[in-house]
Amino acid sequence: MSNNPETIRFFICGSALRGQPDHQNLQSAQFIKTAQTQPNYRLHSVGNGWHPGIYAVTENGISIPGEVYEMTRSQYEHLLATEPPNMYPEQVVLSDGEVLLAMLYPRELIEKQGDPDISHHGGWAAYKLATTPVTV
């Protein structure tokens, strides 16, 4: 966590990553580093491919790549207000053991909706790159 009680370190791993359509939702949050979670998560495409749905598992998990940002309380509140329905902040463990907040999605809802598991792509940006038609 941040040494400054006025800021929050947050792990971004979906549509707010650099180069993704919702990056502006971070406002001017400070990019700290690229990172990845420990291999304890599954990744699904939710909302007809609009955003990722991530949840923790005890087996068959993958490491989710992402970015760490330091944000003000105001930037954090803005991020939460712009997240899709059903997303919620929860702690995740990075590969180096650091524990940060990230946006997760209810596993039960993913299973009920039948959202496709895209974990084999290795991350949201890789999935979007693999599934976006190339225009010439």
VMD Tcl script that draws the C-alpha trace (Angstrom):
set ca {
  {0.00 0.00 0.00}
  {1.03 3.59 -0.36}
  {3.00 5.34 2.38}
  {0.77 8.38 1.90}
  {-2.62 7.90 3.62}
  {-4.12 10.38 1.14}
  {-3.42 8.11 -1.86}
  {-4.37 4.58 -2.88}
  {-2.34 2.14 -4.93}
  {-4.59 0.27 -7.31}
  {-4.01 -2.65 -9.69}
  {-5.60 -2.10 -13.12}
  {-5.97 -5.14 -15.38}
  {-8.80 -4.41 -17.80}
  {-10.37 -1.73 -19.94}
  {-8.61 1.09 -18.03}
  {-5.12 -0.13 -18.95}
  {-2.93 2.16 -21.06}
  {-4.07 1.85 -24.67}
  {-7.55 0.61 -23.70}
  {-10.77 2.60 -24.18}
  {-11.45 3.38 -20.50}
  {-7.93 4.54 -19.58}
  {-9.26 8.10 -19.17}
  {-11.27 6.88 -16.17}
  {-8.00 6.94 -14.22}
  {-7.83 10.69 -14.80}
  {-4.25 11.73 -14.04}
  {-3.45 8.89 -11.62}
  {0.28 8.24 -11.44}
  {1.51 5.13 -13.25}
  {3.85 3.25 -10.89}
  {4.79 -0.01 -12.67}
  {3.64 -2.98 -14.67}
  {2.90 -6.01 -12.54}
  {1.02 -9.28 -12.45}
  {-0.95 -11.15 -9.85}
  {0.00 -14.43 -8.30}
  {-1.58 -17.29 -10.32}
  {-4.77 -17.34 -8.27}
  {-7.35 -15.82 -10.65}
  {-9.55 -16.61 -13.65}
  {-10.40 -14.11 -16.38}
  {-13.70 -13.93 -18.29}
  {-15.10 -11.66 -20.97}
  {-18.16 -9.98 -19.46}
  {-20.85 -7.75 -20.94}
  {-20.46 -9.03 -24.50}
  {-16.73 -8.39 -24.42}
  {-17.00 -4.92 -22.92}
  {-14.84 -5.59 -19.85}
  {-13.09 -8.37 -17.96}
  {-14.55 -10.29 -15.07}
  {-11.88 -11.52 -12.68}
  {-12.29 -13.64 -9.58}
  {-10.02 -15.54 -7.20}
  {-9.67 -19.34 -7.33}
  {-7.85 -21.90 -5.21}
  {-6.72 -24.02 -8.19}
  {-6.21 -23.70 -11.97}
  {-5.57 -19.98 -11.73}
  {-3.48 -17.73 -13.92}
  {-1.37 -14.63 -13.31}
  {-3.22 -11.56 -14.55}
  {-0.96 -8.88 -16.06}
  {-1.71 -5.26 -15.32}
  {-0.51 -1.89 -14.13}
  {-0.19 -0.30 -10.70}
  {-1.36 3.29 -10.24}
  {-1.27 5.65 -7.30}
  {-4.39 7.77 -7.11}
  {-5.96 10.33 -4.88}
  {-9.10 9.50 -2.95}
  {-11.04 11.62 -5.49}
  {-9.56 9.71 -8.44}
  {-10.37 6.42 -6.70}
  {-13.99 7.48 -6.14}
  {-14.25 8.53 -9.80}
  {-12.87 5.16 -10.92}
  {-15.41 3.28 -8.79}
  {-18.23 5.45 -10.16}
  {-17.24 4.64 -13.76}
  {-16.94 0.88 -13.31}
  {-19.56 -1.39 -14.90}
  {-22.34 -2.89 -12.76}
  {-21.44 -5.68 -10.33}
  {-17.72 -4.85 -10.21}
  {-16.36 -4.44 -6.70}
  {-12.98 -3.49 -5.19}
  {-11.15 -6.36 -3.53}
  {-7.59 -7.11 -2.52}
  {-5.39 -9.05 -4.94}
  {-1.91 -10.42 -4.36}
  {0.76 -9.50 -6.88}
  {3.56 -11.87 -7.90}
  {5.98 -10.00 -5.62}
  {3.62 -10.42 -2.63}
  {2.31 -6.83 -2.63}
  {-1.39 -6.65 -1.77}
  {-3.42 -4.02 -3.64}
  {-7.01 -3.28 -4.49}
  {-8.37 -4.27 -7.91}
  {-11.82 -4.57 -9.44}
  {-13.21 -8.09 -9.30}
  {-16.47 -9.59 -10.55}
  {-18.73 -12.13 -8.82}
  {-17.89 -15.67 -9.94}
  {-21.49 -16.75 -9.36}
  {-22.73 -14.11 -11.79}
  {-20.15 -15.11 -14.43}
  {-21.29 -18.73 -14.15}
  {-24.98 -17.75 -14.28}
  {-24.44 -15.54 -17.35}
  {-22.17 -18.07 -19.07}
  {-19.48 -15.45 -19.72}
  {-16.61 -17.03 -21.67}
  {-13.40 -17.91 -19.83}
  {-10.58 -16.11 -21.64}
  {-7.82 -16.99 -19.17}
  {-5.86 -18.79 -21.90}
  {-5.20 -15.41 -23.56}
  {-3.13 -14.41 -20.53}
  {-4.69 -11.01 -19.90}
  {-7.29 -8.48 -21.04}
  {-5.06 -6.53 -23.45}
  {-3.88 -9.79 -25.09}
  {-7.50 -10.96 -25.43}
  {-8.59 -7.66 -27.02}
  {-5.63 -7.75 -29.41}
  {-6.42 -11.35 -30.42}
  {-10.13 -10.69 -30.97}
  {-10.11 -7.24 -32.58}
  {-10.45 -7.38 -36.37}
  {-7.50 -5.94 -38.24}
  {-8.42 -3.01 -40.47}
  {-6.33 -2.11 -43.46}
}
mol new
graphics top color blue
foreach p $ca { graphics top sphere $p radius 0.5 }
foreach p [lrange $ca 0 end-1] q [lrange $ca 1 end] { graphics top cylinder $p $q radius 0.2 }
display resetview
